[in-house]
């Protein structure tokens, strides 16, 4: 009888070896050298790791069962408020929210009561680690050439970058797109607004007095108070 066990096995043979060098300085720069492996299992043809080899390695790692996740994968149809989706390994999503009434929290030193208030339409850009928020005039879906406005909230700088403080923003395990969007919005509105960033104007006039007037009033957010930036929606899609 013939032993045919090997015909049913998935056999792996070495074909590439990587050697990682690190500088002895504090900057910890690294250099990766790649080797081909010959039929006898010996490393040959030493060369710097190429872009194509890097891509192949990343794809191999990303497809492993342990590292697979649902990051930015959609459960069903794409959400209607989605503007752009980058599905790279460290990709991001851009979406908008129409004017709405939300719960807001403020630190006591601001003298603004916590509660519900109307906010303007917002444009969001987020990846696994950070979120940016801008304001948008109107209720319609924004176009590429729409001008972005400073989000009229504390903890946001003029470039839309949000300081999340101690809020947990760990997306390392991956989230479906719908959950990813929902979690970033809940993180943003669920944190306490406390301070301005970079000394720029969040709105025309006094931002503290503006929110003092709006909180609990039921009034729509006055779009005339929004401060224009030099950015357009198109500039976010890169």
C-alpha positions in Angstrom: 0.0 0.0 0.0 1.1 3.5 -0.7 1.3 6.2 2.0 -0.7 9.1 0.5 -0.9 11.2 3.8 1.2 13.9 2.2 -1.4 14.4 -0.5 -3.9 15.5 2.1 -1.6 17.8 4.0 -1.0 21.5 3.4 2.8 21.7 3.2 4.6 25.0 3.9 8.1 25.6 2.6 10.3 28.6 3.5 10.7 31.1 0.6 11.4 34.4 2.3 13.3 35.6 5.4 13.3 39.0 7.0 16.0 40.6 9.1 15.1 43.7 11.0 17.8 46.2 12.0 17.4 48.9 14.6 19.6 51.9 15.2 21.3 52.2 18.6 20.1 55.8 18.9 17.0 56.8 20.8 15.0 57.5 17.6 14.8 53.7 17.1 14.7 53.8 13.3 14.5 50.4 11.6 15.6 48.9 8.4 14.2 45.6 7.0 16.4 43.4 4.8 14.8 40.6 2.9 16.3 37.3 1.7 15.1 34.8 -0.7 15.3 31.1 0.4 16.8 28.5 -2.0 15.7 24.9 -2.4 18.0 23.8 0.4 16.5 26.3 2.9 19.4 28.7 2.9 18.8 32.5 2.7 20.2 34.1 -0.4 20.0 37.4 -2.4 19.9 39.9 0.5 18.1 43.1 -0.5 16.1 45.9 1.1 12.4 44.9 1.6 10.6 46.1 -1.5 7.2 47.9 -1.6 5.6 44.8 -3.3 7.0 42.5 -0.6 5.7 44.9 2.1 2.3 44.8 0.5 2.3 41.0 0.3 3.3 40.8 3.9 0.6 43.2 5.0 -2.0 41.3 3.1 -0.8 38.0 4.5 -1.0 39.3 8.1 -4.4 41.0 7.5 -5.9 37.8 6.1 -4.8 35.7 9.1 -7.7 34.4 11.2 -6.3 36.0 14.4 -6.1 39.5 12.8 -9.2 39.5 10.8 -11.9 42.0 12.0 -14.9 43.9 10.7 -13.1 47.3 10.5 -15.2 49.5 8.2 -17.0 46.5 6.7 -20.7 47.2 6.3 -23.4 45.0 7.8 -25.8 45.7 5.0 -26.4 48.6 2.6 -24.0 51.6 2.9 -25.4 54.2 5.3 -27.1 57.1 3.5 -25.0 59.7 5.2 -21.7 58.1 4.2 -19.6 60.4 2.0 -16.4 58.5 1.5 -14.8 55.3 2.6 -11.1 54.3 2.5 -10.8 50.5 3.1 -7.0 50.4 3.5 -5.6 48.6 6.5 -5.5 52.0 8.3 -8.5 53.4 6.4 -11.0 56.0 7.4 -14.6 57.1 6.8 -16.1 60.5 6.1 -19.8 61.1 6.8 -22.2 63.9 7.7 -25.0 64.4 10.1 -27.9 66.8 9.5 -28.9 69.5 12.0 -30.2 67.7 15.1 -31.0 68.0 18.8 -28.4 66.2 21.0 -27.4 65.9 24.6 -24.3 68.0 25.5 -22.0 68.1 28.5 -19.9 71.0 29.7 -17.4 71.3 32.5 -18.7 73.4 35.4 -16.1 76.2 35.0 -17.6 77.2 31.7 -20.9 78.1 33.3 -22.9 76.4 30.6 -25.7 74.0 31.8 -25.6 70.4 30.5 -28.7 69.4 28.6 -30.1 69.2 25.1 -29.6 71.7 22.3 -29.8 72.0 18.6 -26.5 71.8 16.6 -25.7 72.5 13.0 -25.0 69.9 10.3 -21.6 68.3 10.8 -19.0 66.6 8.6 -16.9 63.9 10.3 -13.7 62.2 9.3 -12.4 59.3 11.5 -10.0 56.4 11.5 -9.0 54.0 14.3 -7.2 56.6 16.4 -8.7 60.1 15.8 -11.7 62.0 14.6 -12.1 65.4 12.9 -15.3 67.4 12.9 -16.4 70.4 10.9 -19.7 72.3 10.6 -21.7 72.5 7.4 -24.5 74.9 6.5 -27.8 73.6 5.4 -29.6 70.2 5.7 -28.7 68.7 2.3 -25.9 66.3 1.6 -22.7 68.3 1.1 -20.9 68.4 -2.3 -17.1 68.2 -2.8 -16.8 72.0 -3.2 -18.8 72.8 -0.1 -16.8 75.1 2.3 -16.2 73.7 5.7 -16.9 75.7 8.9 -15.3 75.4 12.3 -17.2 73.0 14.5 -18.7 75.3 17.2 -17.6 73.1 20.1 -15.0 73.2 22.7 -12.1 70.6 22.5 -11.9 71.1 18.7 -9.1 73.1 16.9 -9.4 75.1 13.6 -8.3 72.0 11.6 -11.2 70.0 13.0 -9.0 67.8 15.2 -10.8 66.7 18.4 -9.2 66.3 21.8 -10.9 63.3 23.3 -9.2 63.5 26.7 -9.6 60.3 28.7 -12.4 58.9 26.5 -11.8 55.3 25.3 -11.2 55.4 21.5 -9.9 51.9 21.0 -10.9 50.5 17.6 -8.1 48.0 17.5 -10.5 45.0 17.5 -12.4 46.4 14.5 -16.0 47.6 14.1 -18.6 47.3 11.4 -19.0 50.6 9.6 -22.4 51.4 11.3 -21.0 50.7 14.7 -17.8 52.6 14.0 -19.8 55.8 13.1 -22.1 55.4 16.0 -19.3 54.9 18.5 -17.3 57.9 17.3 -20.4 60.1 17.6 -21.3 58.8 21.0 -17.7 59.3 22.2 -17.7 62.9 20.9 -21.1 63.9 22.4 -20.6 61.8 25.5 -17.4 63.6 26.6 -17.4 66.9 28.5 -16.6 70.0 26.6 -14.0 71.9 28.6 -11.6 74.2 26.7 -10.6 75.9 23.4 -7.7 74.7 21.3 -5.2 76.9 19.6 -6.8 80.2 20.5 -9.0 80.3 17.4 -12.6 81.5 17.2 -15.2 78.7 17.5 -18.0 81.0 16.5 -18.7 84.7 15.8 -19.1 86.4 19.1 -18.7 84.8 22.5 -18.9 81.0 22.3 -19.8 80.6 26.0 -22.7 83.1 25.7 -23.9 81.4 22.5 -24.3 78.0 24.2 -25.7 79.5 27.3 -28.5 81.0 25.1 -29.0 77.8 23.2 -29.0 75.2 26.0 -32.6 74.1 26.7 -34.1 76.9 24.6 -35.3 74.7 21.7 -33.9 77.2 19.2 -32.2 76.0 16.1 -28.5 76.7 15.9 -27.8 80.1 14.2 -25.7 79.2 11.1 -24.8 82.9 10.8 -22.5 82.4 13.8 -20.4 79.7 12.1 -16.7 80.6 11.2 -15.6 79.7 7.7 -12.3 77.7 7.2 -10.1 77.6 4.1 -11.0 74.0 3.5 -13.6 72.3 1.4 -15.0 68.8 1.7 -12.7 67.7 -1.2 -9.7 68.4 0.9 -10.7 65.8 3.5 -10.7 63.0 1.0 -7.0 62.2 1.0 
